[in-house]
Amino acid sequence: MKIIFYFLLFSLATSALGQNCCTGGSPLANNLNLSNLDSGLSVQIVFDQNNMSDFVSNNEILDDDSYVRYNSSLFFQLSWAIKKDFSLGLMLNHSKHFLKRKSINVGRETESKGIGDLVFITNYNFWQKGKHSAQLGASVVLPTGRNDVKDKDFDIILPWDLQPAYGGWGGLVMVQYQNGRVLVDNLNYFGLLVYQHLFENKKPETSQIFKQGAEYQFYQGLGYNIFLNQLVISPQLGLRFRYTNQDRINHALVESSGGIWLFNMIGLNVLLSQNLTFMAAYENPIYRNLNGSQLTTSNRFRVGIHMFFGDKEEQKERTLNF
């Protein structure tokens, strides 16, 4: 019997970290894996780096290179099939934020790192017909991460966008669809809708109340599976649309937050063995229309591995996707 490997899009896109003003933590919405297992366990480890060097006002890139910024995160997700077509999971993460403000004489560097918020994940494969399938995922974000990191020089708590975690409650809902055969054999289609909502959160040691704007994302892509001896190589192309509402501080709208992004995505998945898949992905923006002026994503890359432990004879035949 052929191997069963199905995992959510190796989504390359930026998440809440795309904005400069206020959103912080790790890009949770882009790294959740809806592993639809029939049995056994799966483990996914992903390194995600978001390079931010574009200073954008509305839909124009400003001639301003005075900032250097990147956000990097390491994700560990464990998924367990409690019965056929229904699985539970947990995702842990660690993130690092780096910002350097360049000036004529000297550059000022700010850095934070720490554990991000814990995410509890449920996934249900509610429809399966031939090569077509659809899944529903729901996740709860638990306020377990750090949002109280202080500046190393001035001993004051850093802004929201430089904290390792949001530090508040939240939730995500995801619906995805896959067609394992589009026009020709081995060509497959993948689509995903994501909604993320985070609740109000009070900043430690202050009276400031922050709420990150709700986020909506839509991904779609095509992949082609190439069988080479024991390897399955799957190059992929896709697009991601992202819209976020404006953030709020003490219930007042933050002017330079929220907007519309459109990214193109390039990915490569390689099935190395029955238990191990290597993943790599890259994305860059092709359209942005943002509120106010924001330091935002210029490019992003992700690399990772996906491991499966279980009875492969019970698994369904799946195709590789993002």
VOROZA-878837 format. One line per field, with one value per residue (C-alpha): residue number from 0; y, x, z; residue in three letters. Coordinates in Angstrom, 1 decimal, decimal comma, padded with zeros to 4 digits, always signed. Last residue first. Layout:
# VOROZA-878837
marlo: [NUM;...]
y: [Y;...]
x: [X;...]
z: [Z;...]
gukol: [ALA;...]
# end
This chain:
# VOROZA-878837
marlo: [321;320;319;318;317;316;315;314;313;312;311;310;309;308;307;306;305;304;303;302;301;300;299;298;297;296;295;294;293;292;291;290;289;288;287;286;285;284;283;282;281;280;279;278;277;276;275;274;273;272;271;270;269;268;267;266;265;264;263;262;261;260;259;258;257;256;255;254;253;252;251;250;249;248;247;246;245;244;243;242;241;240;239;238;237;236;235;234;233;232;231;230;229;228;227;226;225;224;223;222;221;220;219;218;217;216;215;214;213;212;211;210;209;208;207;206;205;204;203;202;201;200;199;198;197;196;195;194;193;192;191;190;189;188;187;186;185;184;183;182;181;180;179;178;177;176;175;174;173;172;171;170;169;168;167;166;165;164;163;162;161;160;159;158;157;156;155;154;153;152;151;150;149;148;147;146;145;144;143;142;141;140;139;138;137;136;135;134;133;132;131;130;129;128;127;126;125;124;123;122;121;120;119;118;117;116;115;114;113;112;111;110;109;108;107;106;105;104;103;102;101;100;99;98;97;96;95;94;93;92;91;90;89;88;87;86;85;84;83;82;81;80;79;78;77;76;75;74;73;72;71;70;69;68;67;66;65;64;63;62;61;60;59;58;57;56;55;54;53;52;51;50;49;48;47;46;45;44;43;42;41;40;39;38;37;36;35;34;33;32;31;30;29;28;27;26;25;24;23;22;21;20;19;18;17;16;15;14;13;12;11;10;9;8;7;6;5;4;3;2;1;0]
y: [+023,1;+019,8;+016,2;+013,7;+011,2;+007,5;+006,5;+005,1;+001,8;+000,0;+002,9;+001,9;+004,7;+007,3;+010,1;+012,8;+016,2;+018,3;+022,0;+025,0;+028,4;+031,6;+035,1;+038,2;+042,0;+041,9;+045,2;+048,4;+050,3;+053,7;+054,5;+051,8;+049,3;+048,5;+045,8;+043,8;+041,4;+040,3;+037,7;+034,0;+031,1;+027,4;+024,3;+021,0;+017,6;+014,6;+011,5;+008,4;+006,4;+007,8;+011,0;+012,6;+015,9;+019,1;+022,2;+025,6;+028,9;+031,4;+034,7;+037,2;+039,6;+041,9;+044,1;+046,4;+046,6;+048,9;+052,4;+054,3;+052,4;+052,5;+053,5;+050,9;+051,4;+050,4;+049,0;+047,1;+047,7;+044,9;+042,4;+041,1;+038,4;+036,9;+034,0;+032,8;+029,4;+027,4;+024,0;+021,5;+018,0;+015,4;+011,8;+009,7;+005,9;+005,8;+009,3;+010,0;+013,6;+015,1;+018,4;+021,1;+023,8;+026,6;+028,5;+030,4;+032,7;+034,7;+036,7;+038,4;+040,2;+043,2;+042,8;+044,2;+046,0;+047,4;+049,7;+050,0;+049,1;+046,6;+043,8;+044,8;+044,0;+041,8;+042,1;+038,9;+037,4;+036,3;+034,4;+033,3;+031,0;+029,7;+027,1;+025,8;+023,1;+021,7;+018,6;+017,6;+013,9;+012,7;+015,3;+017,8;+018,4;+015,2;+015,2;+017,9;+019,4;+021,7;+023,5;+025,2;+026,9;+028,5;+030,2;+031,2;+033,7;+034,2;+036,6;+036,6;+037,9;+036,2;+036,9;+040,6;+043,1;+044,1;+044,7;+047,4;+046,5;+046,7;+049,1;+048,2;+050,9;+049,0;+045,5;+046,5;+044,4;+041,2;+041,2;+039,4;+035,9;+032,9;+030,9;+032,8;+029,8;+030,0;+027,7;+026,0;+024,8;+022,8;+021,7;+019,4;+018,8;+016,0;+015,2;+012,4;+009,9;+011,4;+012,5;+015,0;+015,9;+015,4;+016,8;+018,7;+019,9;+022,1;+023,4;+026,3;+027,4;+031,0;+031,8;+031,1;+033,7;+036,2;+039,9;+042,2;+045,9;+047,5;+051,2;+052,1;+054,8;+057,9;+058,6;+056,6;+053,0;+051,6;+047,9;+045,5;+041,8;+039,6;+036,0;+033,3;+030,0;+027,7;+025,0;+023,4;+020,8;+018,4;+016,5;+014,3;+013,1;+011,3;+007,8;+007,9;+009,6;+010,5;+012,4;+015,6;+017,1;+020,5;+022,1;+025,6;+027,7;+031,4;+034,2;+037,8;+040,2;+043,9;+046,5;+050,1;+053,3;+052,1;+054,7;+055,4;+054,7;+051,8;+052,8;+051,0;+052,8;+053,9;+051,0;+050,7;+047,5;+045,9;+043,1;+039,6;+036,9;+033,7;+030,4;+027,2;+024,2;+021,0;+018,7;+015,5;+013,0;+010,3;+007,1;+006,4;+007,8;+011,1;+014,4;+016,6;+020,1;+021,8;+025,2;+027,3;+030,3;+031,2;+031,0;+033,7;+034,1;+037,0;+040,6;+043,0;+046,6;+048,9;+046,9;+044,7;+041,5;+039,8;+038,9;+036,3;+036,2;+033,6;+030,6;+028,1;+024,6;+023,9;+021,4;+017,8;+014,6;+011,6;+008,3;+005,9;+003,5;+000,0]
x: [+002,3;+000,8;+001,9;-000,8;-002,5;-003,2;-005,0;-003,2;-004,0;-001,0;+001,3;+000,7;+002,3;+005,0;+005,1;+007,8;+007,6;+010,7;+011,3;+012,4;+010,7;+011,5;+010,3;+010,7;+010,3;+007,8;+006,7;+007,8;+004,6;+003,3;-000,4;-002,9;-001,6;-002,2;+000,3;+000,9;+003,5;+004,9;+007,6;+007,6;+009,9;+009,4;+011,3;+010,0;+011,6;+009,4;+010,2;+008,3;+007,9;+011,1;+012,6;+009,3;+010,6;+008,5;+009,4;+007,7;+007,3;+004,8;+003,4;+002,1;-000,9;-001,2;-004,1;-004,2;-003,7;-001,7;-000,3;-003,3;-003,7;-007,4;-008,4;-009,7;-006,8;-004,5;-006,3;-005,0;-006,4;-008,2;-006,1;-006,3;-004,1;-004,2;-001,8;-000,7;+000,8;+003,4;+004,6;+007,5;+006,7;+009,5;+008,5;+011,6;+012,0;+012,9;+012,0;+008,3;+007,4;+004,3;+003,1;+001,7;-000,8;-001,7;-004,4;-004,2;-006,8;-006,2;-008,3;-006,9;-008,7;-006,8;-004,6;-006,0;-003,9;-004,8;-002,2;-002,4;+001,3;+003,4;+002,5;+000,6;-003,1;-004,6;-007,8;-008,8;-007,1;-009,1;-007,7;-009,6;-008,0;-009,3;-007,2;-007,0;-004,9;-004,8;-003,0;-001,1;+000,0;-002,3;-003,6;-006,5;-006,4;-005,9;-005,5;-008,1;-007,7;-009,9;-009,2;-011,2;-009,5;-010,7;-008,3;-008,6;-007,3;-006,3;-003,4;+000,4;+001,1;+004,4;+008,1;+007,6;+008,9;+005,6;+004,0;+006,6;+009,5;+009,2;+011,6;+015,1;+016,9;+019,8;+018,6;+015,1;+012,5;+010,7;+007,2;+005,2;+006,3;+004,3;+001,5;-001,6;-003,3;-004,3;-007,3;-007,5;-010,2;-009,7;-012,1;-011,0;-012,1;-011,2;-011,3;-009,2;-012,1;-014,7;-013,8;-015,6;-015,5;-011,8;-011,7;-008,8;-008,3;-005,4;-004,2;-001,8;+000,8;+002,0;+005,6;+008,8;+011,5;+013,6;+014,0;+016,4;+017,0;+019,9;+020,8;+023,1;+025,8;+027,0;+024,7;+021,8;+020,6;+017,8;+018,3;+015,4;+015,6;+012,8;+013,4;+010,7;+010,2;+007,2;+005,0;+002,1;-000,3;-002,5;-005,7;-006,9;-010,1;-010,4;-010,2;-009,8;-007,6;-005,1;-002,2;-000,5;+002,7;+003,9;+007,3;+007,9;+011,0;+010,6;+012,6;+011,7;+013,9;+014,5;+016,9;+015,7;+017,1;+016,5;+013,9;+012,9;+009,2;+007,5;+004,0;+000,7;-000,5;+002,9;+005,4;+008,9;+010,3;+013,1;+011,3;+012,8;+010,5;+012,2;+010,4;+012,1;+009,7;+009,5;+006,5;+005,7;+003,1;+001,5;-000,4;-003,7;-006,0;-004,1;-005,4;-002,4;-003,9;-000,5;-000,4;+002,4;+000,8;-001,8;+000,8;+003,2;+005,0;+004,6;+004,1;+001,6;+002,0;+003,5;+005,6;+003,1;+004,0;+004,4;+000,8;+001,2;+003,6;+003,2;+005,1;+002,5;+003,7;+000,1;-001,5;-000,3;-001,1;+001,1;-000,1;+002,3;+001,2;+000,0]
z: [+000,7;-000,6;-000,9;-002,0;+000,1;+000,0;+003,1;+006,2;+007,8;+006,4;+007,6;+011,3;+013,2;+013,6;+011,1;+010,8;+009,1;+008,6;+008,3;+006,3;+006,0;+004,1;+004,1;+002,0;+002,1;+005,0;+006,6;+008,2;+008,3;+007,3;+007,5;+006,7;+004,2;+000,6;-000,5;-003,7;-004,9;-001,6;-001,3;-000,4;+000,1;+001,1;+002,2;+003,4;+004,1;+004,7;+006,9;+007,8;+004,6;+003,4;+001,8;+000,8;-000,6;-000,4;-002,4;-002,2;-004,0;-002,8;-004,2;-001,7;-001,5;+001,4;+002,6;+005,7;+009,4;+011,5;+011,3;+012,7;+015,9;+016,7;+020,3;+022,7;+025,1;+022,3;+019,2;+016,2;+012,7;+010,9;+009,0;+005,4;+003,8;+000,4;-000,3;-003,8;-004,8;-006,6;-005,7;-006,4;-005,0;-005,0;-004,0;-003,4;-003,4;-007,2;-008,4;-008,4;-009,2;-007,5;-008,9;-006,7;-007,2;-004,8;-002,8;+000,4;+001,9;+005,1;+007,5;+010,6;+013,5;+014,8;+017,9;+021,1;+023,6;+027,0;+028,7;+032,5;+032,9;+034,8;+032,3;+029,2;+029,3;+026,6;+024,7;+022,7;+019,7;+016,6;+013,7;+010,6;+008,0;+004,6;+002,8;-000,8;-002,3;-005,9;-007,2;-010,3;-010,0;-012,8;-015,2;-015,2;-011,4;-009,4;-005,6;-005,0;-001,5;+000,6;+003,8;+006,5;+009,4;+012,6;+015,0;+018,6;+021,2;+024,8;+025,6;+025,9;+022,5;+022,6;+021,9;+022,4;+019,9;+018,3;+021,7;+022,7;+025,0;+028,8;+030,4;+031,8;+029,8;+028,3;+027,9;+026,9;+028,8;+028,0;+029,4;+026,7;+027,5;+026,5;+028,2;+027,1;+025,5;+021,8;+021,0;+017,7;+015,3;+012,1;+009,5;+006,6;+003,1;+000,7;-003,1;-004,7;-004,4;-002,1;+001,5;+003,6;+007,3;+008,0;+011,5;+013,2;+016,7;+017,9;+021,2;+020,8;+023,4;+023,3;+022,6;+024,6;+024,5;+022,6;+022,5;+020,6;+020,2;+018,4;+018,1;+015,2;+015,4;+013,7;+010,8;+012,1;+011,7;+013,8;+014,4;+015,3;+016,2;+017,3;+018,4;+018,8;+020,5;+019,7;+021,0;+019,1;+020,5;+018,6;+018,4;+015,5;+013,9;+010,6;+012,2;+015,9;+018,6;+015,9;+017,6;+016,4;+017,9;+016,7;+017,3;+015,9;+015,8;+015,1;+013,5;+013,3;+011,2;+011,2;+009,8;+009,8;+008,3;+004,7;+003,8;+000,2;+000,8;-000,9;-002,0;-001,4;+001,8;+003,2;+003,0;+004,6;+003,2;+005,2;+007,1;+006,9;+008,3;+009,3;+010,0;+011,3;+011,3;+013,3;+012,6;+014,6;+013,6;+015,8;+015,1;+013,3;+010,6;+010,6;+009,2;+010,1;+010,1;+010,5;+012,2;+011,0;+009,2;+011,8;+014,6;+013,3;+016,6;+019,1;+018,2;+016,6;+017,4;+014,8;+012,4;+010,7;+008,9;+012,3;+012,4;+009,8;+006,9;+004,2;+003,6;+004,4;+004,2;+003,6;+005,9;+006,1;+004,5;+004,3;+003,8;+002,1;-000,7;+000,0]
gukol: [PHE;ASN;LEU;THR;ARG;GLU;LYS;GLN;GLU;GLU;LYS;ASP;GLY;PHE;PHE;MET;HIS;ILE;GLY;VAL;ARG;PHE;ARG;ASN;SER;THR;THR;LEU;GLN;SER;GLY;ASN;LEU;ASN;ARG;TYR;ILE;PRO;ASN;GLU;TYR;ALA;ALA;MET;PHE;THR;LEU;ASN;GLN;SER;LEU;LEU;VAL;ASN;LEU;GLY;ILE;MET;ASN;PHE;LEU;TRP;ILE;GLY;GLY;SER;SER;GLU;VAL;LEU;ALA;HIS;ASN;ILE;ARG;ASP;GLN;ASN;THR;TYR;ARG;PHE;ARG;LEU;GLY;LEU;GLN;PRO;SER;ILE;VAL;LEU;GLN;ASN;LEU;PHE;ILE;ASN;TYR;GLY;LEU;GLY;GLN;TYR;PHE;GLN;TYR;GLU;ALA;GLY;GLN;LYS;PHE;ILE;GLN;SER;THR;GLU;PRO;LYS;LYS;ASN;GLU;PHE;LEU;HIS;GLN;TYR;VAL;LEU;LEU;GLY;PHE;TYR;ASN;LEU;ASN;ASP;VAL;LEU;VAL;ARG;GLY;ASN;GLN;TYR;GLN;VAL;MET;VAL;LEU;GLY;GLY;TRP;GLY;GLY;TYR;ALA;PRO;GLN;LEU;ASP;TRP;PRO;LEU;ILE;ILE;ASP;PHE;ASP;LYS;ASP;LYS;VAL;ASP;ASN;ARG;GLY;THR;PRO;LEU;VAL;VAL;SER;ALA;GLY;LEU;GLN;ALA;SER;HIS;LYS;GLY;LYS;GLN;TRP;PHE;ASN;TYR;ASN;THR;ILE;PHE;VAL;LEU;ASP;GLY;ILE;GLY;LYS;SER;GLU;THR;GLU;ARG;GLY;VAL;ASN;ILE;SER;LYS;ARG;LYS;LEU;PHE;HIS;LYS;SER;HIS;ASN;LEU;MET;LEU;GLY;LEU;SER;PHE;ASP;LYS;LYS;ILE;ALA;TRP;SER;LEU;GLN;PHE;PHE;LEU;SER;SER;ASN;TYR;ARG;VAL;TYR;SER;ASP;ASP;ASP;LEU;ILE;GLU;ASN;ASN;SER;VAL;PHE;ASP;SER;MET;ASN;ASN;GLN;ASP;PHE;VAL;ILE;GLN;VAL;SER;LEU;GLY;SER;ASP;LEU;ASN;SER;LEU;ASN;LEU;ASN;ASN;ALA;LEU;PRO;SER;GLY;GLY;THR;CYS;CYS;ASN;GLN;GLY;LEU;ALA;SER;THR;ALA;LEU;SER;PHE;LEU;LEU;PHE;TYR;PHE;ILE;ILE;LYS;MET]
# end
